Amino acid sequence: MQGLTIGVHCAAADPKGTIAAIVAAERAGIDVAWMTAGGVAADSLAVFAAAAGQTERIEFGTSIIPTFPRHPLALVQGAVVVDSLAPGRLRLGVGPSHKPAMEGTFGLNFDRPLEHLREYLAILNAALKEGKVSFHGKRLHAEAQLPAPTQVRVMASALRPNAFRLCGEVADGGISWVCPQPYLRDVAAPALAAGAKAAGSAKPPLVGHVPVVVSTDAEAVRAAATRQMGFYPRLPFYSSMFQDAGFPEAAGGEFSARMADALVVHGDEKAVAARIRALPSFGVDELLAMILVIPGDTTARDRTLELLGSLAKG
């Protein structure tokens, strides 16, 4: 679809299944295959390196690789491999993740996450775009020389205004996650633009994560959304974002039907296509579609992927 890049979150029970999902996305016409990397899940860059040999065109995006557990130069090593196998096709999305995950899983001190992210991005940008880095900050240090610069685009996750401003200032894009579309329009896009203006650069793309499914069963969609996203209001950063977006029930950790309706794009093919075509009016430059799983509906994912692919083809 002209003007809107279409990406899909690809996931499966194992890396082989994820690679198969990436291959299927390319065949459908999707522009970008996105992967998450929580806990000890399969390493996104390793999966993309393997998928590079089975694909020709589709781009790869990480949304996101947490910054605290891995030094940026360790991440550069993996990004260089993917870029060498699939030149110009990697969007390296990083972010601090959240305190429960970083402290509970890794035992790391989740301290001043945006300060840490700013320094992390500085190292990635220098190493991957200039081919060398000499950085000594408050939190991170890096001295390295690469054989050559890469074509990797460095992006970052964002949830609140300060994070979107940071992305506008120093990243090649800001990636949202479970943010209602009016919040993207009223908060995320202006903050991204303000960061770019402060840096004297053009506004980078806003990648809007949007749950999508071709299904006219509204109750089944709400139930599926609650099962798959109902825990987000119990995370402090997400709870604050939802409250800012006009959902006070998130203060008590509730994921309401009203929130599900605000997040999920659903309906028949015509209705879903119309809402996706309207995303640029909410400041979204690129769609990161998470296809909602509807238990008992064995064809919903295929119908949704086919529709997204047709929109990507224009």
N, C-alpha and C positions, 0 to 999 in steps of 0.2 A: 504494500500500500504506500503510495507516494507520500513522503514526508514523515512516516512513522516506521521506525525499525521494529520488527516483530521478533521477539525472543521467547523461548520456552524453557522452563525449569525442567531439566531431565534428571530423573532419579529411578533407581530400581533396587532390588534386593542385593545385588552384587555388581562389581565393576563391569562384568560382561553384559549384564542387563542394561546398565547405564550407557555403555557404548552402543548397544543395539538401539536404545532410545534416541541417541544422538544421530545415528545413521538414519533412523526413521524420520527424525525432524528435518534433516537435510533433504530427504526425498520428498517430504511434504512441501518444501519451499521455505521453511523457516530461516530467518536470517542469523539468529544467535542461539546457541545451546548454553544454558546457564546451569551451574552446579553450586550447591551449598557445601559447607565443610564443617559440620559441627562435631564436637567431641572427638571420637576416634574413627569417624567415618572415612571412607576411602579418600585418598588424597586427590583433589580435583585436578592438579597439574599432571599427575601420573596418568589419570584416566584420559585427560585431553591429549596427552602425548600418544597414547595408544589409539585414540579415536582419530588422530591426525592422519594415520595411515589408511583409514577406511572411509575418509571423507575428502571432498575437494574444495568446498566453498564455504560451508557453514562456519561462523565465527564461534569462539569459545569465551565464556564469561564466568568468573568466579564471584559468587555473591553469598557470602564473602569468605575470604580466608582470614581467620582471627590473627591479629597482630601480636598479641602478648606472648603466645607460646613459641613464636618462631622469629629469629633475627631476620631483618629485611634482606640481608645478603644470602641467607639460606633460601629465602623465597626467590631471589633473583636467579639462583642456580636452576630451579625448576622452570621459571619463566623463560629462561634462555633456551632450554631444551624445546619447549613447546613452540617458541617463536622460530627456532631453526627448522622444525618439522612442518610448521604451518605458518609461514611468514605473514605477519600483519594481521593474523586472525585472533590474537589473544587480547581480551580485556581483563586485566588483572585487578579485580575488586577486592579491597582489603577493608578491615574495620576492627574496632576494639572488641566487638561482641558485647557481653554483659557480665556483670559482677558475679551472679550465681554460677555461670558456666566457667569463668576464668578462675574463680577462687575455689568453687566446689569440685571441679574436675581436675584442674591443673595445680591448684594450691598456689596460684600466683596473686600478687597484690594488684588489685584493680584500682590503680591510683592515677588521677588526672588523665583520663583516657584520651581527651582531645589533644592534649599536649604531646602525649605519646604518639598519637596518630599523625600529627603534623610532622614530627621528626621522622617517623617511619616513611611517610610519603616523600619527604625531601631526599631520603637515601634511595628509594626506589626510582624516583624521577631522574636523579643524577646518574645512577648506575645504568638504568635501562635506556635512557634517552641520549645520554652523553658518552656512555661507555666507560665512565670512571666516576669515582666518588671519593671525596675527602670531607667527612662530616663528623663534627664533635659537638654534640648537644648536651642538654641537661639529662636526657634519658638514654640516648643511643649514640654509638660511635661506629664509624665505618670507614675503612681505607681499602679500596679495591680498584682494579683495572680490568675491564673486560676486553676481549679481542676486538669488539666493535659494538657500536650502539645497536639496539634492537628496534623493532617496530611495535613493541608492546604499549598499549594504552593503560595508564594507571588510574584506576577509579577507586572510590571509597563509598562505604555505606554512610547513611545519614538518617536521623530520626527527628531531631529537634533543630531549631533555627541555627544555632551556633555550628552544628555539624554540617548543615547544608552550606553555610557561608564558607566554612573551611574547604569544602569540596569545590565551590566556585572559585576559590582563591588558588588552590594548589593541585587540583586533580583534573583528570580528563572527563569526569562525569560524577554525578552523585546518584547513588542507588538507594531507593526507598524500599521499605518492606512493610506490608500490611498497613499502609497509610490510606485513609479514605481520600477519594479524589478531590473533594473541596479543600482538604488540608494541603494536598500537593499544589493546588492552584494558589491558595491564599497564604501559605507559609513556606513551603519548600522551594517553589520556583522563584519567588522574590528574594529569598535568602541566598539561593544559588547565584542569582544575578548580582546581588549586592557584593558577594565575595569576589566575583569576577571583576566587577567595576573597581573594587578596592585594589585589585592586582593589576588593573589596566589591561585586562584581557577579555576575550569574548566569552560569553556564558557557555559553559560546557553542557552537554546533554543531561537532562533529568531522566533517569531510568526509573520508570514507575512499575513497581511490583503490583500486579493485579491478579487476584484469583478469578479464574474464568471457567465456565462450563456451559456447554450446550445442553440445557435441560429446562423443561417447563414445569417441573415439580418443585415449586418454591419451598415447600416444607422439607423435602429431601435435601435441597440445597442448603437450607439453614442448618439442618442437623449435621450435614457433612462439614460445613464451615465451622460449627462449634467443635466437632471432634478434631478437626485438623488445625484450628487456630484459636481454640478457646482458652489456651493457656497464656496467650500473649498479655492480656490485661493484668496477669499476676506478676509480670516482670516490671520492675519500677519504671524504666525508661518508656516502655510501651504504654503503661498505664497513664503516665503523664501526657504522652502524645495523644492518646484517645480522649483524655479529658480536655486538652486544648482543642481537639477537633469537635467538641460538642457532645461528648458521651460521658457524663458524670458518673454513670454506673461503673465505669472502669476503675474508679477509686476504690471500690470494694472487690476488685478482681473479677467482675462479672463481664462475660461476653454475651451481649444481648442479641436478640433477633434483629433489632434495629441496627446494630453494628454489622451483623452479617449481611443485611440488605445493602448497607453503605459500601461494603468492601467487594462483594462478589458480583461480577458481570455474568448474568445468566439469562436464560430464555431460549427461544428458538433461534435458528441461524440468523434470521433477519434482525432480530432484536440485539443479539450479541454483536453482530457486525456493526450495527449503528452505534452502539455504545463504545466500541473500540475505535471507530472512526472519529468519535467525539473526544478522545483522550487528549489530543493536542490543545483543545480548548481549556484543559485543566493543567496546562504547562508541561505535559508529558511529551518527551521527544522519542523515547524508546520504550516499548512494552516488554516487561519481563512477566510473561504469563505463567501462573501456576495453575495447571489444570486440576480442578477440584475432583476428587474421587467420590463418586456417588455409589455406595454399596448397592449391589443388585442391578445396576445399570452397566452392562458389559460393553456398551457401544459409545457411551458418553465421551470417553477420552478420544476415541478415534474420530468421532464427529467434530469434536472441538479442535483437534490437531489439524484435521482437513480444512476446517474453516480458517484457522489462523494461517495456515500455509497459503490458502487462496488470497487472503488479505495481504500477506507479505509479497506475493507475486503481483499484486495490484490489479 
